[in-house]
Amino acid sequence: MTSTLYAVLPGGIDDPAAPSGGNTYDRRVLAGLSARRAVHEIRAPGSWPTPAAADEERLAAALGALSPGATVLLDGLVACAAPGVMEAQRRRLTLVVLVHLPLGDEPGADPALTAGEGRALRASSRVVATSTAAARRVEQLHDLPHGSVHVAPPGVDPAPVAAPSEAGNRLLCVAAITPRKAQDVLVEALSVVDDPPWRLRCVGSLDRDAGFAARVRSVSDRVEFPGPLTGTALGAAYASADLLVLPSRAETYGMVVTEALARGVPVLATRVAGVPEALGAAPDGRLPGDLLPPGDRPALTGALRRWLTDPGLRGEWRSAALARRGTLRGWDETTRRLSEVLP
């Protein structure tokens, strides 16, 4: 077995009340890497990406205690919010940063976070993103050499095929209720669709931005907000869905897209960053759904109306989703690609 890998993770990574794609990704790749080398976890205390000074000091102490030359894989949520810590350790340690989402791409983000993120990434030995589009975005945002950011896309677990309903009116959105995920655009788009009937489940945390969540919930009483779901409950939500809708304003990959496709559920999403990469295409080139401009409510309304009223379209998208299902990558491929980046 090769030398120990130290993994710096957000303190709340295993909080069942706050599931996220980034947390899932970290857990799955560390499980895979632990079969190849010793992995030691370091939990970063505090709230990231807005830690208190004491939290940064604790992180600095934890990294300072490592032996010179140690390889450290840091979740970008932690690393990019602590540029001073990264710069202090850049010559002692081999720092590899895994960027799930550029901090500056979160709507309303403090510009200082973007500047700090650039400092942290320039202090790292290597940077990894979860899609090709995200890698190029990180390079452009922080003036890094083209091709310098590595890519290790998320995998997906095999899942049983969902049984579609005849009406196709069971809509699902899986994402924390936040401005970046744009559920406001989705519920407003649906609010003018009265016929045929539909129902929407918005699965995700309601406390990331309580004010935004309250506004979204006030738009329509035809939308269910069950909060975050994991495990078998989340699997059941996918199994009872006809169409996944992901209207995000920004998204590095969109793991929920492949989770839906693994069940043969088509996807209507926005054309942002890595989402087209996640959606992919059937072997014959057909899209297993459609991609729309972000924030375009009329376009989303039109696409949803077409889905609800056109059985032929529904059949076409489902057929393409089932074909795309057979081409999805597993987490072993993600682990392999990430292990090739690590020294």
PAVEX-276691 format. One line per 8 residues: number of its first residue (from 1); for each residue x, y, z of C-alpha. Coordinates in steps of 0.05 Angstrom, whole numbers, plus 5000, padded with zeros to 4 digits. Example, Ala and Ser with C-alpha at 12.3 -4.5 7.8 and 13.67 -1.06 7.14 Angstrom:
2
1> 5246:4910:5156 ~ 5273:4979:5143 $
***
This chain:
343
1> 5000:5000:5000 ~ 5026:5070:4983 ~ 5035:5128:5031 ~ 4977:5155:5073 ~ 4928:5204:5041 ~ 4901:5257:5087 ~ 4831:5280:5068 ~ 4805:5347:5094 $
9> 4729:5346:5096 ~ 4675:5394:5120 ~ 4654:5379:5191 ~ 4582:5366:5171 ~ 4596:5318:5114 ~ 4555:5261:5145 ~ 4497:5304:5170 ~ 4434:5268:5144 $
17> 4395:5333:5148 ~ 4442:5367:5098 ~ 4458:5317:5042 ~ 4494:5345:4981 ~ 4526:5319:4918 ~ 4593:5343:4942 ~ 4588:5304:5007 ~ 4566:5242:4970 $
25> 4624:5249:4921 ~ 4675:5257:4977 ~ 4649:5196:5013 ~ 4647:5151:4951 ~ 4717:5169:4926 ~ 4748:5162:4995 ~ 4716:5093:5002 ~ 4746:5074:4935 $
33> 4814:5104:4951 ~ 4818:5069:5018 ~ 4822:5003:4981 ~ 4885:5028:4947 ~ 4921:5066:5004 ~ 4913:5087:5076 ~ 4865:5145:5083 ~ 4863:5189:5145 $
41> 4807:5240:5153 ~ 4814:5310:5181 ~ 4747:5343:5197 ~ 4749:5418:5187 ~ 4709:5449:5245 ~ 4661:5507:5236 ~ 4616:5531:5180 ~ 4648:5531:5111 $
49> 4658:5571:5066 ~ 4649:5624:5121 ~ 4692:5598:5179 ~ 4708:5636:5242 ~ 4781:5655:5253 ~ 4786:5601:5307 ~ 4764:5549:5256 ~ 4819:5570:5208 $
57> 4869:5566:5264 ~ 4848:5495:5280 ~ 4854:5476:5207 ~ 4923:5508:5204 ~ 4945:5469:5266 ~ 4919:5403:5237 ~ 4958:5413:5172 ~ 5019:5439:5209 $
65> 5022:5374:5248 ~ 5030:5332:5186 ~ 5098:5308:5164 ~ 5132:5348:5108 ~ 5114:5320:5039 ~ 5048:5290:5061 ~ 4993:5286:5007 ~ 4930:5323:5028 $
73> 4864:5320:4989 ~ 4821:5379:5009 ~ 4747:5390:4995 ~ 4743:5457:4958 ~ 4691:5483:5006 ~ 4745:5483:5060 ~ 4808:5496:5020 ~ 4782:5554:4979 $
81> 4756:5591:5041 ~ 4823:5587:5076 ~ 4874:5615:5026 ~ 4922:5637:5081 ~ 4926:5567:5109 ~ 4938:5539:5039 ~ 4993:5590:5024 ~ 5028:5575:5090 $
89> 5031:5500:5075 ~ 5044:5501:5000 ~ 5119:5485:5006 ~ 5111:5434:5062 ~ 5054:5392:5036 ~ 5027:5365:4970 ~ 4959:5400:4968 ~ 4906:5373:4921 $
97> 4840:5411:4919 ~ 4775:5381:4896 ~ 4729:5436:4870 ~ 4655:5417:4871 ~ 4631:5488:4855 ~ 4670:5553:4846 ~ 4650:5594:4907 ~ 4638:5656:4865 $
105> 4585:5620:4824 ~ 4537:5617:4883 ~ 4486:5673:4872 ~ 4499:5730:4920 ~ 4568:5705:4939 ~ 4617:5753:4971 ~ 4668:5773:4916 ~ 4722:5763:4969 $
113> 4708:5689:4966 ~ 4726:5687:4893 ~ 4791:5724:4905 ~ 4808:5677:4963 ~ 4791:5617:4921 ~ 4841:5639:4868 ~ 4895:5646:4920 ~ 4880:5577:4949 $
121> 4881:5543:4881 ~ 4946:5576:4861 ~ 4976:5551:4926 ~ 4956:5480:4912 ~ 4997:5428:4876 ~ 4939:5402:4835 ~ 4866:5419:4825 ~ 4810:5371:4807 $
129> 4739:5389:4782 ~ 4679:5344:4771 ~ 4667:5360:4698 ~ 4705:5385:4638 ~ 4663:5448:4635 ~ 4676:5462:4709 ~ 4750:5452:4699 ~ 4753:5503:4643 $
137> 4710:5551:4685 ~ 4758:5546:4743 ~ 4817:5559:4697 ~ 4783:5619:4666 ~ 4759:5648:4732 ~ 4827:5645:4765 ~ 4873:5653:4705 ~ 4902:5583:4711 $
145> 4937:5550:4652 ~ 4889:5517:4603 ~ 4886:5443:4617 ~ 4917:5449:4686 ~ 4854:5430:4723 ~ 4842:5355:4723 ~ 4773:5322:4715 ~ 4742:5265:4753 $
153> 4667:5262:4739 ~ 4620:5231:4790 ~ 4597:5160:4782 ~ 4528:5132:4794 ~ 4502:5067:4825 ~ 4460:5019:4784 ~ 4386:5023:4801 ~ 4320:4990:4781 $
161> 4283:5020:4723 ~ 4225:5065:4745 ~ 4156:5049:4719 ~ 4127:5110:4683 ~ 4055:5132:4693 ~ 4010:5139:4632 ~ 4000:5214:4643 ~ 4073:5229:4656 $
169> 4052:5282:4707 ~ 4095:5262:4766 ~ 4151:5314:4767 ~ 4211:5313:4812 ~ 4265:5363:4831 ~ 4322:5340:4876 ~ 4364:5398:4902 ~ 4370:5441:4964 $
177> 4320:5498:4959 ~ 4367:5555:4942 ~ 4373:5611:4890 ~ 4427:5572:4853 ~ 4380:5512:4844 ~ 4326:5560:4818 ~ 4263:5526:4844 ~ 4231:5595:4840 $
185> 4235:5591:4764 ~ 4206:5521:4764 ~ 4145:5534:4808 ~ 4131:5599:4771 ~ 4136:5562:4704 ~ 4086:5510:4728 ~ 4039:5560:4760 ~ 4011:5578:4691 $
193> 4002:5505:4670 ~ 3931:5486:4693 ~ 3916:5430:4644 ~ 3935:5375:4642 ~ 3942:5366:4718 ~ 4011:5356:4747 ~ 4045:5347:4814 ~ 4115:5366:4835 $
201> 4159:5342:4892 ~ 4217:5388:4909 ~ 4263:5344:4951 ~ 4318:5381:4987 ~ 4339:5421:5048 ~ 4294:5480:5065 ~ 4342:5515:5113 ~ 4401:5534:5068 $
209> 4364:5599:5051 ~ 4300:5601:5092 ~ 4275:5666:5061 ~ 4282:5640:4991 ~ 4250:5574:5010 ~ 4190:5610:5041 ~ 4180:5651:4977 ~ 4183:5588:4933 $
217> 4133:5551:4978 ~ 4084:5609:4973 ~ 4077:5607:4897 ~ 4035:5544:4891 ~ 3999:5495:4937 ~ 4007:5440:4885 ~ 4081:5430:4902 ~ 4105:5383:4958 $
225> 4167:5400:4998 ~ 4185:5338:5038 ~ 4254:5364:5057 ~ 4319:5325:5046 ~ 4314:5251:5031 ~ 4369:5199:5029 ~ 4376:5124:5019 ~ 4313:5084:5006 $
233> 4268:5145:5014 ~ 4305:5182:4959 ~ 4305:5119:4916 ~ 4230:5115:4924 ~ 4223:5188:4902 ~ 4260:5172:4837 ~ 4221:5108:4827 ~ 4155:5146:4830 $
241> 4177:5202:4783 ~ 4163:5209:4708 ~ 4210:5268:4696 ~ 4267:5300:4735 ~ 4270:5376:4728 ~ 4334:5412:4747 ~ 4328:5487:4732 ~ 4395:5507:4764 $
249> 4427:5575:4750 ~ 4496:5543:4761 ~ 4518:5470:4767 ~ 4586:5438:4759 ~ 4557:5370:4741 ~ 4489:5352:4770 ~ 4494:5283:4801 ~ 4418:5279:4807 $
257> 4416:5278:4731 ~ 4453:5212:4727 ~ 4415:5185:4787 ~ 4351:5196:4749 ~ 4379:5167:4684 ~ 4403:5105:4722 ~ 4329:5091:4732 ~ 4309:5108:4661 $
265> 4277:5173:4682 ~ 4285:5230:4630 ~ 4313:5297:4651 ~ 4293:5369:4635 ~ 4350:5414:4658 ~ 4388:5478:4642 ~ 4448:5484:4596 ~ 4498:5504:4649 $
273> 4570:5481:4659 ~ 4573:5405:4668 ~ 4498:5389:4662 ~ 4502:5373:4587 ~ 4560:5326:4605 ~ 4517:5291:4658 ~ 4457:5286:4612 ~ 4498:5258:4555 $
281> 4463:5222:4499 ~ 4439:5153:4479 ~ 4488:5114:4435 ~ 4448:5136:4374 ~ 4455:5210:4393 ~ 4386:5222:4421 ~ 4380:5266:4483 ~ 4346:5233:4543 $
289> 4308:5298:4556 ~ 4324:5370:4539 ~ 4368:5428:4559 ~ 4342:5500:4567 ~ 4374:5568:4580 ~ 4379:5581:4655 ~ 4328:5629:4684 ~ 4282:5626:4623 $
297> 4214:5616:4654 ~ 4174:5618:4588 ~ 4220:5566:4557 ~ 4212:5521:4617 ~ 4136:5529:4616 ~ 4135:5510:4542 ~ 4178:5449:4552 ~ 4137:5425:4611 $
305> 4072:5434:4571 ~ 4102:5394:4513 ~ 4121:5338:4561 ~ 4053:5336:4594 ~ 4012:5339:4529 ~ 4053:5298:4480 ~ 4055:5222:4493 ~ 4101:5213:4433 $
313> 4153:5260:4463 ~ 4148:5225:4530 ~ 4160:5158:4497 ~ 4219:5185:4458 ~ 4253:5215:4519 ~ 4241:5152:4560 ~ 4270:5108:4505 ~ 4332:5152:4501 $
321> 4339:5152:4577 ~ 4338:5076:4579 ~ 4391:5074:4525 ~ 4434:5126:4561 ~ 4426:5085:4625 ~ 4470:5031:4596 ~ 4528:5079:4584 ~ 4533:5110:4653 $
329> 4599:5106:4691 ~ 4606:5076:4761 ~ 4644:5104:4820 ~ 4703:5058:4806 ~ 4718:5099:4745 ~ 4715:5163:4786 ~ 4763:5133:4837 ~ 4810:5111:4782 $
337> 4814:5180:4751 ~ 4824:5214:4817 ~ 4878:5165:4839 ~ 4916:5181:4775 ~ 4919:5254:4797 ~ 4944:5239:4867 ~ 5018:5228:4877 $
***
